[in-house]
Amino acid sequence: MRKKVPEAEDNRKVVIYARKSKVTHKGDSIANQEEYCKEYARLHLNLSDDYDFDIYEDEGKSGFYSDRPDFQRMIHDVERKKIRAIVCYKLDRISRKMSDLTNMIDFLNKYKVALLISSNNLNTMDSNSKMMIQMLGMIAEFERDILTERIQDNLSELSKDGRWMGGITPTGFTTERSKEGRGKSKNSYTYLVPIPEERDLVQHIFRLFLDNRGFNATATKLNEEGYRTKTGASFTSLAVKDIIRNPVYCVADENAYQYFFNAGCNIYGDKEDYDGVHGISVYNRTEQTKEESDESTFLRPEFTRLTTLNGMEDWIVAPGRHVGFVSSEDWIEAQNIKEEIADNYNRPHRTTNALLAGLIYCPLCHRKLNVIPESNRFTNGKPRFKYACPNAIRKGPCGFQAIRGVEMDEYIVERLSHLSDSGDKDYIEEIQNEIKSLLKGNGSEKDIETLKKAIEKLEKSIKAQVKSLRTATDSTRQYIQADIDEMAKEIEEKKKVLHKLDAQNMEQSEHLKDLEGIIYTANHFEELVKGKEPEVVIGVIKSIIDRVYVTQEGEESKCHLFIKGNKTESYDDFFVCSDTSIDAESQMCDSEEYRELYPYFCRSAIKS
């Protein structure tokens, strides 16, 4: 008779997972979820009152995506056999995506880990609970779709009080919270408050833009005058553009009302509400989404965050509570100039539809190449032309040989259509790594929330001391007043730090937005340009390509594409030039495979 071998004691931990999709102080807070879960675990897993739970929590994270930091840390701790049971308050705290929930339960079963849902009294180790979990998972995913619709529906209602809905505070403003009502009807709202010196800068930027009629020219002038962005960086054309196109600066008057009405926006309020003092508040101006990559898995999720500007027909426009900085006439004129710039930027060469005009440079003297049409001659049914260096035309000092334009354009489109192929993924991985690095190193959101809580606590303390001051004796009044002054000073210092963190967060967010857009374009280039008009193709190419150089060795040409957002590439370092010559031996690329692919040009290796 065989002896029964006693099972080894399971020393793995019981852990708590808590999540809240928005950082607030209401509802089922992280702390409340954790307390409910601890009580449930002690009761159903026979744990002692002083059991030391490990806590995993994700605050401000959506349950639809599995790339939550603490969630992933917990999953990998399951892999490392550190966990025997996970306790969660509700099933939708774990996931609102049915496929991820199914994969997770299978994964937990593989490692013999129980999932306990305290509010529904469910345990995945109990066969009776499995069907209920499947049903609840489907309901959780359905609820997410309903919540998304409700958020859109509620934006119109929220626009009534002109509140600031959160996000990165625009240049010229900080935020303050205001409380209204009493008891259960008491609500807190956040409003924009102007910063005088930054307001003056914004107004100066608009004046310069209206005078210079260009983003780059305005940025150059601002830098020459010694102005800097909120984070102390030099102004760029993108930084200027973000300020110019933001409707928050526009004074809300009858003229602005008519402009947004004619643009097809959803207008809240009557004309008389646009009083010529307050600014414009726009809701639903942008849409943030996440796209899952083909290589993404439940255990190792890969998402690309995308922020797109919605069409004006989707905007909800209302008068805000903040003061407008720029007259509606000036703001609207600035938008008209912006549209003219965009039209000129994406307009193809009038006779050739040259796709690389303004992007392709001479490697010898660094001048932009001109588009030179060849009358009544065609290649592949397209008007024939050449890209030529202006310093080389009519026996000029530059020795650069003109490039066949139609072939060059076709080659660039062909190569960009295959950037997501395995052989060309190096640069995409570089940008993805930079995004991960930025996200990993970004602790500013937590710091901002901590500062806001600290400021709120100090303000409450000041109010309490003010009450004490009313009944204080002469001997204690001076100490109470000194305490109030000290706390007020501390609040002022914390607000300065908060303002700086907001600015840094804004700059990093814009950088991330650009990088994510580049990756999206790289992965979808072919479908974005297929069958489109030249204007559209040019716009897509310019959104991803920074510069193009073509170097020549006798009869052979080599093409070097410089992709936006890739820090490993620098055309300043890539070419070592004199006035009219280049060190060909040390600077040329050697991508032999592309010479066979296309007889005219050779794309450089991504990493120089």
C-alpha positions in Angstrom: 0.0 0.0 0.0 1.4 3.4 -1.1 1.7 6.1 1.4 0.0 9.3 0.7 2.5 12.1 0.4 1.4 15.2 2.2 1.1 18.3 0.1 3.7 20.9 0.6 2.6 24.1 2.4 1.7 26.8 -0.1 3.7 29.8 1.0 2.7 32.0 -1.9 1.0 35.3 -1.1 -2.6 36.4 -1.1 -2.7 39.8 -2.9 -5.2 42.6 -3.4 -5.7 44.3 -6.8 -7.5 47.6 -6.9 -8.1 50.0 -9.8 -9.9 53.3 -10.5 -10.1 54.6 -14.0 -10.1 58.3 -12.9 -8.2 59.9 -10.1 -10.9 61.4 -7.8 -11.8 61.3 -4.2 -15.3 59.9 -4.6 -17.0 56.6 -5.2 -15.2 53.3 -4.7 -11.8 54.7 -4.0 -8.6 52.6 -4.0 -8.5 52.6 -0.2 -12.2 51.4 0.1 -11.6 48.6 -2.4 -8.6 47.4 -0.5 -10.5 47.3 2.8 -13.4 45.3 1.3 -11.0 42.8 -0.2 -9.0 42.3 3.0 -12.1 41.6 5.0 -13.4 39.2 2.3 -10.0 37.4 2.0 -9.7 36.9 5.8 -13.1 35.4 5.9 -13.0 33.1 2.9 -9.3 32.1 3.0 -9.1 31.7 6.7 -6.4 34.3 7.1 -5.3 35.9 10.4 -6.4 39.4 11.3 -2.8 40.6 10.9 -2.1 38.9 7.6 0.3 41.1 5.5 -1.3 41.5 2.1 0.7 42.6 -1.0 -1.2 45.4 -2.7 -1.2 46.2 -6.5 -3.1 49.3 -7.5 -3.6 51.3 -10.7 -5.2 54.7 -10.3 -6.3 56.6 -13.3 -6.0 53.6 -15.7 -8.7 52.2 -18.0 -9.7 48.6 -17.4 -10.1 48.0 -21.2 -6.3 47.9 -21.6 -4.0 45.4 -20.0 -0.8 47.6 -20.1 -1.5 48.9 -16.5 1.8 49.1 -14.6 0.8 47.3 -11.4 -1.5 44.9 -13.2 1.5 43.8 -15.3 3.7 43.6 -12.3 1.1 41.3 -10.6 0.8 39.1 -13.7 4.6 38.6 -13.8 4.7 37.9 -10.1 2.2 35.1 -10.8 4.6 33.8 -13.4 7.4 33.9 -10.8 5.1 31.8 -8.5 4.8 34.4 -5.8 1.0 34.6 -5.7 -1.6 31.9 -4.8 -4.7 34.1 -4.8 -5.8 37.5 -6.1 -8.7 39.3 -4.4 -10.5 42.1 -6.3 -13.5 44.2 -5.3 -15.4 43.9 -8.7 -14.6 41.9 -11.8 -14.5 45.0 -14.0 -11.6 46.3 -11.8 -9.5 43.4 -13.3 -10.6 43.9 -16.9 -13.4 45.4 -19.1 -12.2 43.4 -22.1 -13.7 39.9 -22.5 -10.8 38.4 -24.4 -8.3 39.6 -21.8 -10.4 38.3 -19.0 -10.7 34.9 -20.6 -6.9 34.8 -21.2 -6.2 35.8 -17.6 -8.4 33.1 -16.1 -6.7 30.5 -18.2 -3.4 31.9 -17.2 -4.3 31.9 -13.5 -5.5 28.3 -13.8 -2.2 27.2 -15.3 -0.4 28.5 -12.2 -3.1 27.3 -9.8 -3.9 30.8 -8.7 -7.4 31.7 -7.5 -9.2 34.9 -8.4 -11.7 36.0 -5.8 -14.3 38.8 -6.5 -15.5 40.1 -3.2 -18.7 42.0 -4.3 -20.1 39.0 -6.2 -18.7 36.2 -3.9 -17.0 34.5 -6.8 -13.9 32.2 -6.8 -12.4 30.8 -10.1 -11.5 27.7 -8.2 -15.2 27.0 -7.8 -16.7 25.5 -11.0 -20.1 27.2 -10.2 -18.4 30.6 -10.4 -16.9 30.2 -13.8 -20.1 30.7 -15.8 -21.0 33.7 -13.7 -17.6 35.3 -14.3 -18.0 34.8 -18.1 -21.4 36.6 -17.9 -20.1 39.4 -15.7 -17.1 39.9 -18.1 -19.5 40.3 -21.0 -21.5 42.8 -19.0 -18.3 44.7 -18.0 -17.3 45.1 -21.7 -20.8 46.2 -22.6 -20.8 48.7 -19.7 -17.6 50.3 -21.1 -19.3 51.0 -24.4 -22.3 52.5 -22.6 -20.0 54.6 -20.5 -18.2 55.9 -23.6 -21.5 57.0 -25.0 -22.6 58.6 -21.8 -19.4 60.6 -21.5 -20.1 62.1 -25.0 -23.7 62.8 -24.1 -22.7 64.5 -20.8 -20.2 66.8 -22.4 -23.0 69.2 -23.5 -24.3 69.3 -19.9 -20.8 69.8 -18.5 -20.2 72.7 -20.8 -22.9 74.8 -19.1 -20.6 76.0 -16.3 -17.5 76.5 -18.5 -15.4 74.3 -16.3 -11.9 73.0 -17.2 -12.2 69.3 -17.9 -8.6 68.4 -17.1 -5.5 67.6 -19.1 -2.5 69.8 -19.8 -3.1 73.4 -18.8 -2.5 75.7 -21.7 0.2 78.4 -21.6 -1.1 81.5 -19.9 -3.2 79.7 -17.3 -3.1 77.7 -14.1 -6.1 76.0 -12.5 -8.1 76.4 -9.3 -10.8 74.3 -7.8 -14.1 75.9 -6.7 -16.7 74.2 -4.5 -20.4 74.9 -4.8 -23.5 73.7 -2.9 -23.8 72.1 0.5 -24.0 68.6 1.9 -24.7 65.9 -0.6 -25.2 68.4 -3.4 -21.7 69.9 -2.9 -19.6 69.7 -6.0 -16.0 70.7 -6.9 -15.2 72.3 -10.3 -11.8 73.2 -11.8 -11.5 76.5 -13.7 -8.7 78.2 -15.6 -7.1 81.2 -14.0 -4.8 83.5 -16.0 -1.1 84.0 -15.2 -0.4 87.7 -16.0 3.1 87.4 -17.4 2.2 84.4 -19.5 -1.0 86.1 -20.8 1.2 89.0 -22.1 3.4 86.4 -23.8 0.4 84.7 -25.5 -0.9 88.1 -26.8 2.6 88.9 -28.0 2.8 85.6 -29.9 -0.5 86.4 -31.7 0.7 89.8 -32.7 4.0 88.4 -34.1 2.1 85.7 -36.0 -0.3 88.2 -37.6 2.7 90.3 -38.6 5.0 87.5 -39.8 2.3 85.2 -41.1 4.4 82.1 -40.4 5.0 79.7 -37.5 8.7 79.3 -38.1 9.2 83.1 -38.5 7.3 83.7 -35.3 9.3 81.1 -33.3 12.6 82.6 -34.6 11.5 86.1 -33.6 10.5 85.0 -30.1 13.8 83.2 -29.6 15.7 86.3 -30.8 13.8 88.4 -28.3 14.8 86.0 -25.5 11.4 84.5 -24.9 11.1 80.8 -23.7 8.3 78.3 -23.3 6.8 77.3 -20.0 9.6 74.8 -19.5 12.4 77.1 -20.4 13.0 75.7 -23.9 13.3 77.6 -27.1 10.2 78.1 -29.2 9.6 75.9 -32.2 7.1 76.2 -35.0 5.0 73.4 -33.4 5.0 75.2 -30.0 3.7 78.4 -31.7 1.2 76.4 -33.8 -0.3 74.8 -30.6 -0.9 78.2 -29.1 -2.3 79.8 -32.3 -4.8 77.1 -32.9 -6.1 76.9 -29.4 -9.6 78.5 -29.1 -9.2 78.9 -25.3 -7.5 82.3 -26.0 -10.4 83.6 -28.2 -12.7 86.2 -26.6 -16.3 84.8 -26.6 -18.3 87.4 -28.4 -20.9 87.5 -31.2 -18.2 87.4 -33.8 -16.7 84.2 -32.3 -20.2 82.7 -31.9 -20.9 83.2 -35.6 -17.5 81.8 -36.6 -17.9 78.5 -34.7 -21.6 78.3 -35.8 -20.6 78.6 -39.4 -17.9 76.0 -38.9 -20.5 73.4 -37.9 -19.6 73.2 -34.2 -22.2 72.3 -31.6 -22.9 75.6 -29.9 -24.0 75.8 -26.3 -25.7 79.1 -25.1 -27.3 82.0 -26.8 -25.5 84.9 -28.5 -26.0 87.1 -25.5 -24.0 84.6 -23.4 -20.9 85.4 -25.5 -20.3 88.6 -23.5 -17.0 89.8 -25.0 -15.1 89.3 -21.7 -14.8 85.6 -21.1 -12.9 83.1 -23.3 -14.1 80.1 -25.4 -14.2 76.6 -23.9 -14.2 73.7 -26.4 -15.0 70.2 -25.4 -14.5 67.0 -27.4 -11.7 68.8 -29.4 -9.4 65.7 -29.3 -9.9 62.0 -29.2 -7.4 59.7 -27.4 -7.2 56.1 -28.4 -4.9 53.1 -28.1 -4.0 50.8 -31.0 -2.8 47.3 -30.1 0.2 46.1 -32.2 0.2 42.8 -34.0 2.8 41.4 -31.6 0.9 42.4 -28.5 -0.2 39.6 -26.1 -2.0 39.6 -22.8 1.2 39.0 -20.9 3.3 41.5 -22.9 0.9 44.1 -24.2 2.0 46.7 -26.8 -0.2 49.7 -27.4 0.4 52.9 -29.4 -1.4 55.9 -27.9 -3.0 58.2 -30.5 -4.3 61.7 -30.0 -6.2 63.0 -32.9 -7.8 66.4 -33.4 -11.6 65.9 -34.1 -13.3 67.8 -36.9 -14.9 71.0 -35.8 -18.3 69.5 -36.4 -17.6 67.3 -33.3 -16.6 70.2 -31.1 -18.9 71.4 -28.3 -18.3 75.2 -27.9 -19.4 77.2 -24.9 -18.4 80.4 -23.1 -15.9 79.6 -20.4 -15.4 81.2 -17.0 -11.9 82.3 -17.8 -11.0 85.6 -19.4 -10.2 85.7 -23.1 -6.8 86.9 -24.1 -7.2 87.6 -27.8 -9.9 89.5 -29.7 -12.1 87.3 -31.8 -11.1 89.3 -34.9 -7.4 88.5 -34.3 -7.9 84.9 -33.4 -10.1 84.2 -36.5 -7.5 86.0 -38.7 -4.8 83.8 -37.2 -6.9 80.7 -38.1 -7.2 81.9 -41.7 -3.5 82.4 -41.9 -3.0 78.9 -40.5 -5.2 77.4 -43.2 -3.3 79.3 -45.9 0.0 77.9 -44.6 -1.4 74.4 -44.5 -2.7 74.8 -48.0 0.6 76.1 -49.4 2.6 73.5 -47.4 0.7 70.5 -48.9 0.2 72.0 -52.4 2.0 70.0 -55.0 4.2 71.6 -57.6 1.7 73.1 -60.1 2.8 71.1 -63.2 4.6 68.0 -61.8 2.9 67.0 -58.6 6.4 66.5 -57.1 6.0 64.8 -53.8 9.4 65.7 -52.2 9.4 69.4 -52.9 10.8 71.1 -49.8 12.0 67.8 -48.3 14.9 66.8 -50.5 18.3 68.6 -50.0 21.6 68.8 -51.7 24.3 66.8 -49.8 27.0 69.1 -51.0 25.8 72.6 -50.1 22.6 71.7 -48.1 20.3 73.8 -50.3 16.7 72.6 -50.9 16.5 71.1 -54.4 14.4 72.9 -57.0 11.7 71.1 -59.1 12.6 71.5 -62.8 9.8 70.4 -65.2 10.7 68.8 -68.6 8.0 70.1 -71.0 5.8 67.5 -72.8 7.8 64.6 -71.6 6.3 61.8 -69.4 7.5 58.9 -67.3 5.0 56.2 -66.3 2.2 58.5 -67.5 3.4 61.3 -65.2 5.0 64.7 -66.2 8.7 64.3 -66.2 10.8 66.5 -64.0 14.1 66.6 -62.1 15.2 67.6 -58.6 18.1 70.0 -59.1 20.4 72.0 -56.7 19.9 75.8 -57.3 23.7 76.2 -56.9 24.3 73.6 -59.7 22.0 75.1 -62.3 23.6 76.9 -65.3 27.1 75.7 -64.3 26.9 77.0 -60.7 29.6 76.2 -58.1 27.9 73.0 -56.8 28.7 69.7 -58.6 25.5 67.9 -57.6 23.8 66.0 -60.4 20.1 66.4 -60.9 17.8 63.5 -59.9 15.0 62.0 -62.0 11.9 63.2 -60.1 9.2 60.7 -61.1 11.4 57.7 -60.3 12.5 59.3 -57.0 8.9 59.9 -55.9 7.8 56.4 -56.8 10.8 54.9 -54.9 10.1 56.9 -51.8 6.4 55.9 -51.7 7.4 52.3 -52.3 9.9 52.3 -49.5 7.6 54.1 -47.0 4.8 51.6 -47.8 7.1 48.8 -46.4 8.6 50.5 -43.4 6.7 48.2 -41.1 8.2 45.1 -42.8 10.6 43.1 -40.6 13.7 44.4 -42.4 12.9 48.0 -41.9 11.6 47.9 -38.3 14.7 49.1 -36.6 13.7 52.8 -36.5 10.1 52.0 -35.4 11.6 50.0 -32.5 13.9 53.0 -31.7 10.9 55.3 -31.4 8.8 52.8 -29.4 11.7 52.4 -27.0 11.8 56.2 -26.7 8.1 56.3 -25.9 8.5 53.5 -23.3 11.4 55.5 -21.8 9.3 58.7 -21.6 6.3 56.9 -20.1 8.5 55.0 -17.6 10.3 58.1 -16.4 7.2 60.2 -16.2 6.2 60.5 -12.6 4.9 64.0 -13.0 1.2 63.0 -12.9 1.6 61.4 -9.4 3.6 64.4 -8.3 1.0 66.8 -9.6 -1.8 64.8 -7.7 0.3 64.8 -4.5 0.9 68.5 -4.7 -2.8 69.2 -5.3 -3.7 67.2 -2.3 -1.1 69.0 -0.2 -2.4 72.4 -1.3 -6.0 71.4 -0.6 -4.9 70.2 2.9 -3.1 73.5 3.6 -6.1 75.5 2.4 -8.4 73.5 4.8 -5.9 74.2 7.6 -5.9 77.9 6.8 -9.7 78.0 7.0 -9.6 76.3 10.3 -7.1 78.7 11.7 -9.1 81.7 10.4 -12.0 80.4 12.4 -9.8 80.1 15.5 -8.5 83.6 14.9 -12.0 85.0 15.4 -12.1 83.8 19.0 -8.4 84.0 19.8 -7.1 86.2 22.6 -4.6 88.9 22.0 -1.8 86.7 23.3 -2.5 83.9 20.8 -3.7 85.9 17.8 -0.2 86.7 16.6 0.9 83.0 16.6 -2.2 82.0 14.7 -1.6 84.7 12.2 2.0 83.7 11.8 0.9 80.1 11.2 -1.6 81.3 8.5 1.1 83.4 6.8 3.5 80.5 6.8 0.9 78.1 5.3 0.0 80.7 2.7 3.6 81.0 1.7 3.9 77.2 1.5 0.9 77.1 -0.8 2.4 79.8 -3.1 5.6 77.7 -3.3 3.8 74.5 -4.1 1.7 76.2 -6.7 4.9 77.4 -8.5 6.2 73.8 -8.5 2.8 72.6 -9.7 2.8 75.1 -12.5 6.2 73.9 -13.6 5.2 70.3 -13.5 2.1 71.1 -15.6 4.3 72.7 -18.2 6.7 69.8 -18.3 3.8 67.4 -18.6 2.4 69.4 -21.5 5.7 69.4 -23.4 6.2 65.7 -22.9 2.6 64.9 -23.8 3.1 66.8 -27.1 6.3 64.9 -27.8 4.6 61.6 -27.1 1.7 62.6 -29.4 4.1 63.3 -32.2 6.0 60.0 -31.8 2.8 58.0 -31.6 1.6 59.7 -34.8 4.8 58.8 -36.6 4.6 55.2 -35.6 0.9 55.0 -36.8 1.8 56.6 -40.1 4.7 54.2 -40.6 2.5 51.2 -39.9 -0.3 52.3 -42.1 1.4 54.4 -44.8 0.2 52.3 -47.8 -3.5 52.5 -46.8 -3.2 56.2 -46.0 -1.9 57.1 -49.5 -3.4 54.5 -51.8 -5.5 56.1 -54.4 -5.3 59.5 -52.8 -4.7 62.9 -54.5 -1.2 64.3 -54.5 -2.1 66.8 -51.8 -3.0 64.0 -49.4 0.1 62.0 -50.3 2.4 65.0 -49.7 0.8 65.6 -46.3 1.3 62.0 -45.2 5.0 62.0 -46.4 5.7 65.3 -44.7 4.3 63.9 -41.4 6.9 61.2 -41.2 9.9 62.3 -43.3 12.2 65.1 -42.0 14.7 65.2 -44.9 15.9 63.3 -47.9 19.5 63.3 -49.2 20.8 61.6 -52.3 24.5 61.0 -52.6 26.2 59.9 -55.8 29.1 57.7 -56.8 29.6 58.0 -60.5 26.5 56.5 -62.2 25.1 55.2 -58.9 22.9 57.1 -56.5 22.1 56.3 -52.8 19.1 57.7 -51.0 19.1 58.5 -47.3 15.8 59.0 -45.5 15.7 60.8 -42.2 12.6 59.8 -40.3 11.1 62.2 -37.8 11.4 61.3 -34.1 14.5 59.0 -34.5 17.2 60.3 -32.3 19.8 57.9 -33.7 19.8 59.8 -37.0 21.4 63.3 -37.5 22.0 64.8 -40.9 24.2 67.3 -39.3 26.6 64.5 -38.3 25.9 62.3 -41.2 27.5 64.6 -43.8 30.9 66.2 -43.5 30.8 68.9 -46.1 33.0 71.6 -47.5 31.4 74.2 -49.9 31.1 71.8 -52.8 32.5 68.4 -51.8 31.8 65.4 -49.5 33.9 62.7 -48.1 32.3 59.8 -50.0 34.3 57.0 -48.6 33.5 57.6 -45.0 30.0 59.0 -45.3 28.2 56.9 -48.0 25.9 54.0 -47.0 26.4 50.4 -48.3 22.9 49.0 -48.5 23.6 46.7 -51.5 20.2 44.9 -51.3 18.3 48.1 -52.3 20.4 48.7 -55.4 19.0 45.4 -56.8 15.5 46.3 -55.7 15.5 49.6 -57.6 18.1 50.7 -60.2 18.0 54.4 -59.5 18.3 54.8 -55.7 19.6 53.1 -52.6 18.0 53.7 -49.2 20.4 54.1 -46.4 20.5 51.9 -43.4 18.3 53.3 -40.6 21.2 53.4 -38.1 24.1 55.4 -39.3 
